[in-house]
Structures are given as C-alpha cells and as structure tokens.
C-alpha cells in the first residue's frame, strides 16, 4: 500500500496559494485493506474512505470508462493493480495531476509543474471530454487563478467548445451548475468564469438569458462601455469589492436581463427593462435551482435598482413604498445587500469605477429617520386595525419628507 497527496493540495502548495483541504490516493490496496486499517467507507460510486483520526478523504486509485452521456455515466476500476500514473491520467488538468509521496517527492507524469510555470490550464488527455462538469470546473479555475496570470490553453478551450457542440453541456443538471457557479462567484475574479463559459459556447446553453445581453447596446452617455453584457461583467467585478456574499454577486450579475428584450427600433434606450427582466430572472433561477435567498435579492435588484439610482429625486411616498417593497423596516440586512448591488451596478461602467455612490447613504439615513415610528404609539391613541397601518405610513412619509428637506439644505 502506497499513499500519495494529490490534486488541489499539491497544486496550491506549488502556487503558494491557500488550500482548504487535502485529498489522498491509495495505490496497491483493496477496500478490505482500508477497512482493516480502521478507515470508514463513504461514497457509493467508488470507495472513498475517511481516515480514522484526521477524517480526511482517501480514495483508492482508479481508472474510469465512459458508459453513458452526462457526468454520471462512468464505470470504475479500483483493482489493486491500478497505478498512480493511471489514476492521475483521469484527472482534468495537468496542474491537478501532480502527486506527492510521503518523502515530499513530486510525481508529475503529465507536465503539471511546467504548466504552473507558464500559467496554463491544460487538459491531461482527451478523456477530459467525457465529463461535462469539467467545462464548469475549468471556467472556475480560470476565475480563481486569473490574478496569478493563468489562462486556458487554446487546445483546451477548443475541446470545451467541441463538447458544447456535441451536446454534453445539455446533460448538466441544475444543482451541479449552480454549485459550480456559486463557487465561482466566491472567487476574486468571478467575471472570468462567465467569460470562459461564453468563449466555449456553454453560457448560451446554461444561462441563455445572460448570454443574450452581449451585443445589446446602451446609451453611451450613461454607459461608455456600450455593450450590456460587458456592463454585467463589470458590475460583477465591482460587486466583489463591496461584498463577498454569493447572493449579492449573483443578483448584481443578472440585474439587467430585461435589456435583452428591448425592441431593436428602441435601442439603445431600455425603458421598462426592470419589469421585463423579472420573468427572465425567475426563469434562470428556476432552471438552475438557485436558492430562494439569492432569487429574492435578484428579483428585488432587477425591479428596483433604478429607484435606488434616483433616490434623491423620489418623493417621500415613493421612498416609503420602496422600503416596504424591500422589507427594509423589518430586515435591514436584505436592504443593505440591495444597496450593495445597486452600488456595484452604478460603478460597473467605464470611467465610473471609483465614483462615489451617495444614494446608498441617502437611503440608509432616510430609513433611519423612520425608526421612531411604531404601532404601539398609535395603539395608545386608540387606533385599531387598518387605521394603525395608515397612521404609520403617514408618519413615515412625514419623517422622510423632513429628512429630505434637511438633506437638500
């Protein structure tokens, strides 16, 4: 039995990049050998074992063979004569196909160290094309290591495109697409994930609503970058500066989907794109099984982001309605996330990246001015039922009106 550290832990050590967990591969052993050593078995498709003390994952060396379309159509060979090189050959990228033995020696049969030196994301073999999830994984790695200078190899990008054209991307299940998307949104350059998917044609298959934004023009005076798809990616990049929350980043990315619905004769203006985008956001969230909290924020930002941009122009009654629609009187955390998305939208434009966004602070202070309004006050006055709500609304509008007058002085 020989045990090797493999995959991300080895890769990230060579990159001086923080690594979260360690994975191990065991060569020359059977499942019974592992159980006899005190390991506990997990995994249904192939035996993976948890170390009795560290609880880290140890997998038996294996080879795999494609048996059906999609990412789950594989059969596995875990015989104890499978070699380390055979196990590494089934991995996606060369930088993920490096192993380290107990003495710290590296085993690198597919040139992973060379690709680390040249900052290249390259597939190990044509077997890469057998698993469509790898399209998402490579796009995610491109986002993760973009700041280090990594790029997808031309031949790997071409293979990803061939896979999409062959219909492999259509076999991806919603939960897996969202899992990889959510992980990519957590990287420092998540826009690269979207760019990579678009380059190979996968974005059109799994997020057609977002893909449709590319090539749609916007007014140059407000959007020097012109292209709506480019604007969406710029907004996502800005969102990483204001929040590490997945929902904030997702909602920012999809806030302008309605602009793809604008009739050609009306371009580059997009009047009413906020309402038009709601059905598209719902469709995208439903197809990708997006969690409800992210869906809720995405819909709110889609519908009300222009209200936020025009905050100082809105009359007090409209501001109060906005607060009610956002549940701001009950949940300030959701309201704060909404403001972060709107700021990212405003700054996700060429030349606007560092421009202040005072609208967010204005709305925060307007909301704070209403803190003293509560039902108990009006109940003491003898009001009941709907009359209490009406009185609270009137009082809040008055508070916002006074705040606005003071703000404008």
C-alpha positions, 0 to 999 in steps of 0.5 A: 500500500502506497499513499500519495497527496494529490490534486488541489493540495499539491497544486496550491502548495506549488502556487503558494496559494491557500488550500482548504483541504487535502485529498489522498490516493491509495495505490496497491490496496483493496477496500478490505485493506482500508477497512482493516486499517480502521478507515470508514467507507463513504461514497457509493460510486467508488470507495472513498474512505475517511481516515480514522483520526484526521477524517480526511478523504482517501480514495483508492486509485482508479481508472474510469470508462465512459458508459453513458452521456452526462457526468454520471455515466462512468464505470470504475476500476479500483483493482489493486493493480491500478497505478498512480500514473493511471489514476492521475491520467483521469484527472482534468488538468495537468496542474491537478495531476501532480502527486506527492509521496510521503518523502515530499517527492513530486510525481508529475507524469503529465507536465503539471509543474511546467504548466504552473510555470507558464500559467496554463490550464491544460487538459491531461488527455482527451478523456477530459471530454467525457465529463461535462462538469469539467467545462464548469470546473475549468471556467472556475479555475480560470476565475480563481487563478486569473490574478496569478496570470493563468489562462486556458490553453487554446487546445483546451478551450477548443475541446470545451467548445467541441463538447458544447457542440456535441451536446454534453453541456445539455446533460448538466443538471441544475444543482451541479451548475449552480454549485459550480457557479456559486463557487465561482462567484466566491472567487476574486475574479468571478467575471472570468468564469462567465467569460470562459463559459461564453468563449466555449459556447456553454453560457448560451446553453446554461444561462441563455438569458445572460448570454443574450445581453452581449451585443445589446447596446446602451446609451453611451452617455450613461454607459461608455462601455456600450455593450450590456453584457460587458456592463454585467461583467463589470458590475460583477467585478465591482460587486466583489469589492463591496461584498463577498456574499454569493447572493449579492454577486449573483443578483448584481450579475443578472440585474439587467436581463430585461435589456435583452428584450428591448425592441431593436427600433428602441435601442439603445434606450431600455425603458421598462427593462426592470419589469421585463427582466423579472420573468427572465430572472425567475426563469434562470433561477428556476432552471438552475435551482438557485436558492430562494435567498439569492432569487429574492435579492435578484428579483428585488435588484432587477425591479428596483435598482433604478429607484435606488439610482434616483433616490434623491429625486423620489418623493417621500411616498415613493421612498416609503413604498420602496422600503416596504417593497424591500422589507427594509423596516423589518430586515435591514440586512436584505436592504443593505445587500440591495444597496450593495448591488445597486452600488456595484451596478452604478460603478460597473461602467467605464470611467465610473469605477471609483465614483462615489455612490451617495444614494446608498447613504441617502437611503440608509439615513432616510430609513433611519429617520423612520425608526421612531415610528411604531404601532404601539404609539398609535395603539395608545391613541386608540387606533385599531386595525387598518387605521394603525397601518395608515397612521404609520405610513403617514408618519413615515412619509412625514419623517422622510419628507423632513429628512429630505428637506434637511438633506437638500439644505 
